[in-house]
Amino acid sequence: MGESIHPVTQAHAAGTTADFCCPSPLIPGEEAAAYEALLARITTLVAPADVLEELWVRDVVDRVWDIARLNRVKANLIAASASAGVERVLQDLGWVDPRTSAQYWARRGQKALTDVAQGLAEAGLSMDSVMARTFAVRIAELDRIDRMIMAADASRNAALHAVERHRAGLGRRLREAVKEPPSAAAPAVTADAPALSPAS
């Protein structure tokens, strides 16, 4: 009869936590291959020794993915809101209908693009001025995204520290184990010890 295998050990031998954990945390537009590549790279780097470490590595990967996603969200939010910045700048410059001009600019209308660029240049401004206005318009949303990035960063660091503490604790237990004397064996029979009577 073969040796029995503990369920956890058997699951660990069968594959990574991806086999029994939650699915990849992807949203529409994200590539599963990119996530799996990141998971493979970090798993190779950390070399998890057991299921607990695999779970922590997965958490690290998810947090790294979250941070990258949130940074993309910030960039896309600013790009999508640039017309609001254009409208504010044109309003400051006294344009008659800054909203309509900004809308045509957002649609990449050639005349609007030329007019806005010329208006900015004549006022000694540039797209940096538009981006500054855009940031001001979306400052609350950007601040919330930054807080989410900080939380994801803290979660990632906590998972890394958990791996470090786990490995340090294992190392400490191993050191303590090798320092302990071997368990006492059954006392040897000496010359003074009475002989055992044979079983009747």
C-alpha positions as CSV (number, residue, x, y, z in Angstrom):
1,M,0.0,0.0,0.0
2,G,1.5,3.4,-1.0
3,E,2.3,6.1,1.4
4,S,-0.6,8.5,2.0
5,I,-0.2,12.2,1.1
6,H,-1.6,15.1,3.2
7,P,-4.3,16.9,1.2
8,V,-2.4,20.2,1.4
9,T,0.8,18.6,0.3
10,Q,-1.0,16.9,-2.6
11,A,-2.6,20.2,-3.7
12,H,0.8,21.9,-3.6
13,A,2.4,19.2,-5.6
14,A,-0.4,19.3,-8.2
15,G,0.1,23.0,-9.0
16,T,0.1,26.6,-7.8
17,T,-2.6,28.4,-5.9
18,A,-3.9,29.5,-9.3
19,D,-5.4,26.0,-9.5
20,F,-7.6,26.5,-6.5
21,C,-7.6,30.2,-5.7
22,C,-9.7,33.0,-7.2
23,P,-9.4,33.7,-11.0
24,S,-7.0,36.3,-12.3
25,P,-8.3,39.8,-11.3
26,L,-8.6,41.1,-14.9
27,I,-11.1,43.7,-16.3
28,P,-12.1,44.2,-19.9
29,G,-9.1,45.4,-22.0
30,E,-6.5,43.7,-19.9
31,E,-4.5,40.8,-21.2
32,A,-4.4,37.5,-19.3
33,A,-1.1,36.7,-20.9
34,A,0.5,39.8,-19.3
35,Y,-0.9,38.9,-15.9
36,E,0.3,35.3,-16.1
37,A,3.8,36.5,-17.2
38,L,4.0,38.8,-14.2
39,L,2.8,36.0,-11.9
40,A,5.5,33.6,-13.4
41,R,8.3,36.2,-13.0
42,I,7.5,37.0,-9.4
43,T,6.9,33.4,-8.5
44,T,10.3,32.5,-10.0
45,L,12.0,35.4,-8.1
46,V,10.5,34.6,-4.7
47,A,10.4,30.7,-5.2
48,P,7.6,30.0,-2.7
49,A,8.3,27.0,-0.6
50,D,4.7,26.1,0.4
51,V,1.1,26.9,-0.1
52,L,1.1,29.8,2.3
53,E,4.0,31.5,0.4
54,E,2.2,30.8,-2.9
55,L,-0.9,32.6,-1.5
56,W,1.2,35.6,-0.4
57,V,3.0,35.7,-3.8
58,R,-0.4,35.7,-5.5
59,D,-1.4,38.6,-3.3
60,V,1.8,40.5,-4.2
61,V,1.1,40.0,-7.9
62,D,-2.5,41.2,-7.6
63,R,-1.4,44.3,-5.7
64,V,1.4,45.0,-8.3
65,W,-1.3,44.6,-11.0
66,D,-3.7,46.9,-9.2
67,I,-1.0,49.6,-8.9
68,A,-0.2,49.4,-12.6
69,R,-4.0,49.5,-13.4
70,L,-4.6,52.5,-11.2
71,N,-1.7,54.4,-12.8
72,R,-3.3,53.7,-16.2
73,V,-6.6,54.9,-14.9
74,K,-5.0,58.2,-13.8
75,A,-3.4,58.7,-17.2
76,N,-6.6,57.9,-19.0
77,L,-8.7,60.1,-16.7
78,I,-6.4,63.0,-17.5
79,A,-6.5,62.4,-21.2
80,A,-10.3,62.0,-21.2
81,S,-10.7,65.2,-19.2
82,A,-8.4,67.4,-21.3
83,S,-11.2,69.1,-23.0
84,A,-12.4,70.4,-19.6
85,G,-8.9,71.9,-19.1
86,V,-9.1,73.4,-22.6
87,E,-12.5,74.9,-21.8
88,R,-11.2,76.5,-18.5
89,V,-8.2,78.0,-20.2
90,L,-10.2,79.4,-23.1
91,Q,-12.7,80.8,-20.6
92,D,-9.8,82.5,-18.8
93,L,-8.7,83.9,-22.2
94,G,-12.2,85.4,-22.8
95,W,-13.3,83.3,-25.7
96,V,-17.0,83.8,-26.6
97,D,-18.0,80.1,-26.6
98,P,-15.2,78.1,-24.9
99,R,-17.3,75.0,-24.3
100,T,-18.1,74.5,-28.0
101,S,-14.5,75.1,-29.0
102,A,-13.3,72.6,-26.4
103,Q,-15.8,70.0,-27.6
104,Y,-14.7,70.4,-31.2
105,W,-11.1,70.3,-30.0
106,A,-11.9,67.0,-28.2
107,R,-13.3,65.6,-31.4
108,R,-10.0,66.5,-33.1
109,G,-11.6,68.9,-35.5
110,Q,-8.8,70.4,-37.5
111,K,-10.0,74.0,-37.2
112,A,-10.6,73.7,-33.5
113,L,-7.1,72.2,-33.0
114,T,-5.5,75.1,-35.0
115,D,-7.5,77.8,-33.3
116,V,-6.8,76.5,-29.8
117,A,-3.1,76.0,-30.5
118,Q,-2.9,79.6,-31.9
119,G,-4.9,81.0,-29.0
120,L,-2.6,79.4,-26.5
121,A,0.5,80.5,-28.3
122,E,-0.7,84.1,-28.5
123,A,-1.3,84.1,-24.7
124,G,2.1,82.6,-24.0
125,L,0.6,79.3,-22.9
126,S,1.0,75.7,-23.9
127,M,-0.6,72.3,-23.4
128,D,1.1,72.2,-20.0
129,S,-1.3,75.0,-19.0
130,V,-4.2,72.9,-20.3
131,M,-3.0,69.9,-18.3
132,A,-2.7,72.0,-15.1
133,R,-6.3,73.1,-15.5
134,T,-7.3,69.5,-16.2
135,F,-5.6,68.4,-12.9
136,A,-7.5,71.2,-11.1
137,V,-10.8,70.0,-12.5
138,R,-10.2,66.3,-11.6
139,I,-8.1,66.9,-8.4
140,A,-10.6,65.1,-6.2
141,E,-10.8,62.0,-8.4
142,L,-7.0,62.0,-8.8
143,D,-6.5,62.2,-5.1
144,R,-8.8,59.2,-4.5
145,I,-6.8,57.2,-7.1
146,D,-3.6,58.1,-5.4
147,R,-5.0,56.9,-2.1
148,M,-6.0,53.6,-3.7
149,I,-2.5,53.3,-5.1
150,M,-1.0,53.9,-1.6
151,A,-3.4,51.2,-0.1
152,A,-2.4,48.7,-2.8
153,D,1.3,49.5,-2.2
154,A,0.8,48.9,1.6
155,S,-1.0,45.6,0.9
156,R,1.8,44.5,-1.4
157,N,4.5,45.3,1.2
158,A,2.5,43.5,3.9
159,A,2.4,40.4,1.8
160,L,6.1,40.6,1.2
161,H,6.7,41.0,5.0
162,A,4.5,38.0,5.7
163,V,6.8,35.9,3.5
164,E,9.8,37.2,5.2
165,R,8.4,36.6,8.7
166,H,7.3,33.1,7.6
167,R,10.7,32.2,6.4
168,A,12.4,33.8,9.4
169,G,10.1,31.8,11.7
170,L,10.8,28.6,9.9
171,G,14.6,29.3,10.1
172,R,14.3,30.0,13.8
173,R,12.4,26.8,14.5
174,L,14.9,24.8,12.5
175,R,17.8,26.4,14.4
176,E,16.1,25.6,17.7
177,A,15.4,22.0,16.6
178,V,19.0,21.2,15.8
179,K,20.1,22.7,19.1
180,E,17.9,20.3,21.1
181,P,19.5,17.0,22.2
182,P,18.1,13.9,20.7
183,S,15.3,12.3,22.6
184,A,16.5,9.9,25.3
185,A,16.6,6.3,24.1
186,A,15.4,3.4,26.1
187,P,18.0,2.8,28.9
188,A,20.5,0.2,28.0
189,V,20.8,-3.0,30.1
190,T,23.9,-2.9,32.3
191,A,25.7,-5.6,34.1
192,D,24.0,-4.7,37.4
193,A,20.5,-4.9,35.9
194,P,18.6,-8.1,36.7
195,A,18.1,-10.5,33.9
196,L,14.7,-10.8,32.4
197,S,13.0,-14.2,33.2
198,P,12.0,-16.1,30.1
199,A,8.3,-16.1,29.4
200,S,6.6,-19.0,30.8
